[in-house]
Amino acid sequence: MEGNETPLETHRARQAQFNIECLRTLKRKNRSWVFLSDTDEFVTINPRKSKKYKENPLFPELEKLPLISEPGSVMTFLK
């Protein structure tokens, strides 16, 4: 820890610095997007499971996507 920082403050400061350096590196490599996440966070994508989506689909083309349980479905969605 630096100075009077709590462990949580130290963690957050180090995490922010890491994210900044990561984004700078990816920018130099001409990456168009990046997803920053903590290891205790996760993403799930399956718009067809939403009752709201079924009643009024905003993006009918999403019906063509594979189910989340199918291998490669997240990558297909991201492409």
Secondary structure by P-SEA (a helix, b strand, c coil): ccccccaaaaaaaaaaaaaaaaaaaaaaacccbbbbbccccbbbbbcccccccccccccccccccccccccaaaaaaac
